[in-house]
Amino acid sequence: MTTKVYGQSDDLIEVEGDVTGEVGYICSRDEDQDPGCLLVFNDGTMLAVKYGKPQGGIWAVTVVQQGPLFDRVEICTDDEAKPYSDVAYLKDGAKRVFSCKEWELVR
């Protein structure tokens, strides 16, 4: 079964499929400095999920790193869409996901 990741409401990140669950996340007041919530899947796929794209109240899902199960991200530009979120898809086989509410990419 594929796994789907998207934002819901203004404070929940949904994961549905091989792995299912919710992550509560409220973006910081300094939204420009907030990288979002990092989701790390067992295959090495890493997604940053953050509420509040520049176009309005839409969740952004950004690929930080692609693992072998990563499939695609469908981009959302309509804050009236259901869900009003980018949606990431992973192929069959995800077994677990970890969430990090505070993180930074070190290069």
C-alpha positions as CSV (number, residue, x, y, z in Angstrom):
1,M,0.0,0.0,0.0
2,T,1.3,3.5,-0.8
3,T,1.8,6.0,2.0
4,K,0.5,9.5,1.7
5,V,1.7,12.6,3.7
6,Y,-0.2,15.9,3.8
7,G,-1.2,18.7,6.2
8,Q,-4.6,19.0,7.7
9,S,-6.3,21.8,9.6
10,D,-3.5,24.3,10.7
11,D,-1.7,22.0,13.2
12,L,-1.8,18.4,12.0
13,I,0.3,16.4,9.6
14,E,-1.4,13.2,8.4
15,V,0.4,10.0,7.3
16,E,-1.9,7.3,5.7
17,G,-1.1,4.0,4.2
18,D,1.6,1.4,5.2
19,V,2.4,3.8,8.0
20,T,-0.6,5.6,9.6
21,G,-0.7,8.4,12.2
22,E,-0.8,12.1,13.0
23,V,1.8,14.6,14.1
24,G,0.8,17.7,15.8
25,Y,2.8,20.7,14.6
26,I,2.4,24.5,15.0
27,C,4.8,26.6,13.0
28,S,6.8,29.1,15.0
29,R,6.0,32.8,14.9
30,D,9.2,33.5,12.9
31,E,7.9,31.6,9.9
32,D,10.8,32.6,7.7
33,Q,13.2,30.8,10.0
34,D,10.9,27.7,10.7
35,P,12.0,24.8,8.5
36,G,8.8,22.9,9.3
37,C,8.5,19.4,10.8
38,L,10.9,16.9,9.4
39,L,9.6,13.4,8.7
40,V,12.2,10.7,8.3
41,F,11.0,7.3,6.8
42,N,12.8,4.0,7.2
43,D,14.1,4.1,3.6
44,G,15.9,7.4,4.1
45,T,13.2,9.6,2.6
46,M,13.0,12.9,4.4
47,L,10.2,15.4,4.0
48,A,9.8,18.9,5.5
49,V,6.2,19.7,6.2
50,K,5.1,23.3,7.0
51,Y,1.9,25.3,7.1
52,G,1.6,28.6,5.4
53,K,2.8,28.8,1.8
54,P,3.3,32.4,0.5
55,Q,0.0,31.9,-1.5
56,G,-2.0,31.6,1.7
57,G,-3.1,28.9,4.1
58,I,-1.7,25.9,2.3
59,W,0.6,23.2,3.6
60,A,4.0,22.8,1.9
61,V,5.7,19.4,1.6
62,T,9.3,19.7,0.5
63,V,11.6,16.8,-0.3
64,V,14.8,17.1,1.8
65,Q,16.1,13.7,0.7
66,Q,14.7,11.0,-1.6
67,G,14.9,7.3,-0.6
68,P,14.0,4.4,-2.8
69,L,10.4,4.4,-1.7
70,F,9.8,8.1,-2.6
71,D,7.4,8.5,-5.5
72,R,6.3,12.1,-5.9
73,V,4.9,15.3,-4.4
74,E,1.7,16.7,-5.9
75,I,1.8,20.5,-5.5
76,C,-1.3,22.4,-4.2
77,T,-1.9,26.1,-5.1
78,D,-5.6,26.3,-4.0
79,D,-6.4,27.1,-0.4
80,E,-9.9,25.8,-1.0
81,A,-8.7,22.3,-2.2
82,K,-9.3,19.2,-0.1
83,P,-6.7,18.8,1.3
84,Y,-5.3,22.3,1.0
85,S,-1.8,20.8,1.1
86,D,0.9,19.5,-1.1
87,V,0.7,15.7,-0.9
88,A,3.7,13.4,-0.9
89,Y,3.5,9.7,-1.9
90,L,5.8,6.8,-1.0
91,K,5.7,3.5,-2.8
92,D,4.7,0.3,-0.9
93,G,7.0,-0.8,1.9
94,A,7.2,2.1,4.4
95,K,7.5,0.6,7.9
96,R,8.0,3.6,10.2
97,V,8.4,7.3,10.2
98,F,10.1,9.6,12.8
99,S,9.1,13.2,13.3
100,C,11.5,16.0,14.4
101,K,9.9,19.3,15.3
102,E,13.3,21.1,15.7
103,W,16.0,20.4,13.1
104,E,18.4,22.1,10.8
105,L,20.3,20.9,7.7
106,V,24.0,21.1,8.2
107,R,26.1,21.2,5.1
